């Protein structure tokens, strides 16, 4: 058999003809694809670029806003939004930020499951804290309250989990996040556990909230049914503990079930009250059966009897009891106590999952 290369063999002619035909077809396909709308073609887009120049321009420009008037600020926020927005967090908060006179403000519009069908919307904003703030620091400027028709704001239910909010000539449709079909597979839930509901946190991370009826504790499990908007890396001393590079969320790889349990949120994020402060404020309110959560909270904290409604709010709605079973850690070393507990022979098998519930139900 004669050996030859494509550049020297006469038998290359059919190959060259095939290549030319293939290239013509490829070019035609590219031209045709270019004519297809991007949403249909699903062509990956470049990431969005953020520059320090844009930030400084916004920081130093002169703006006009009566920031002490909540209705004026609400009108500004609503007018700045497009005609339709998606509310991803399952706590039904639509978060926003703006800079006015060199000060950064953060806030939210909330369509609370308890009273949105009564024509009410909750609105709050405050001057943001710097990361240097102490654990006891509070915003020196904060405004919050409920807006309804008495103040010129209307809330109209269009369909399930879709509402139109209007003030003056401006109206915006708020599409709440319907995660009702999202559930963990049966092999993720232990025999003593109950699935409470799905959570989409403002950090972009999704969780499953579960309750252990035998131990009377809660856990947040990482929802791995969709892509994870973070990169999880193992800690130096244990491959059981993984920490998100972006979020700082710490997870423990369960030794009994194939799942990741949230065990830590970085303390600095909690102090700053930012998007990475943990899922305690994004409970699955839209998907909880009546009284299910209240029964669990009362079992975990009997002292709350007579003090909370079905979603954990106090009788005067001045606050809400939250579920915080994870640590607020400062360094990786803080997390290893959980691993030591989970691997200790001194801990009875029946109490294994208490190692991941160091926190409690708190106001």
C-alpha positions, 0 to 999 in steps of 0.5 A: 500500500502506497503512503501519501499525504493529502498534498501529494496524492492524486486521490485527494481530489475527491477530498478537496471537492468534499471540503469545498462543498462542506465550506459552501454549506457551512457558509450558507448555514451561518448566513441563515443563522444570522437571519434568525432572532437571537432568542431563537438561535440561542447564541451565547452573549458576551458578559455585561461590562461594568466600569469604574468610570460609570460608577464615578460618573453616577457618584459625582453627578448632581441629582434631584430627589426628595429622598425623605419622601417615600412616595416621591422615591416610590414614583422615581423607582417605578418610573425607572422600571420597564413595563414588566419585571421579574421578581426572582426572590421567593420572598417576593422582594424586588430589590433596587439600588441608586446613588443620590448626592454621593450616598448609595441607597438600597431598597425593595418593593415587596408584594407580600403574600399576606396582603398583596391581594388586598391592594397593598405593596410594601416599600422600603429603602435606606442608606447602605452601610459600608462593610466596615460597619460594626455588627451592631451598626444600623443605617442612619437613614431608613424609610419603610411602610405600606402603600395602597390606594389611600396614597395613590398606589394601586395593586391589581392581580392579573393572574396567579403570581402576576400583579400590576402596580401603578402610581400616576401615569406609570404602571409596572407588571411584577411577575413573581417567581413560580417555582411550584413545580420545583421539588427535590428528588426523593433520595434527597429527603430523609425519612424524618424530613418534610419538604417545606418549599423551594427558595430562590435567594437574592444571591442567585442561589436556589435552595430547598427548605426542609424540616426534620420533624423528629429533631425539630430542626430546619435545613437549607439544601442546595438546589442542584436541579438547575445550574449553580450560579457560583463555583464551589471549592473545598476547604483546606482541611476537609473535602466535606466542606465547600465554599462558594467563591462568589457568595461565601456560602458554605455547604457540607457534603452530607455523609448519609444522603447525596446532598449539600447542606448550607452550614455557613454564611459569611459574617461580613455579608450579614453585617452589610445586609447585602444580597449575600446575607443568607436565605433567611429572608426568602422563605417560599411564602407562595408555596407553603400550605396553610399553617404548615410553617406555623406548626413547624415553627411552634414545634421548634420553638414552643414559646412562640405559641399565640405570637405568630401567624401562618408565615411567622409574623408577629401579631402586630406585624412588626417583625417576623421570626426567621429560620437561621440554622447556619453559622455566621462565620468569619474564617474557614476555621469556624466551620470545622467544628461542624465537621468534627461534630458530624464525624465524632463517635461521641455524637449518637447517630440519631443526633447526626443532623443536629450538627448542621443546625447550630442556629435557631428560629429567631426574630 
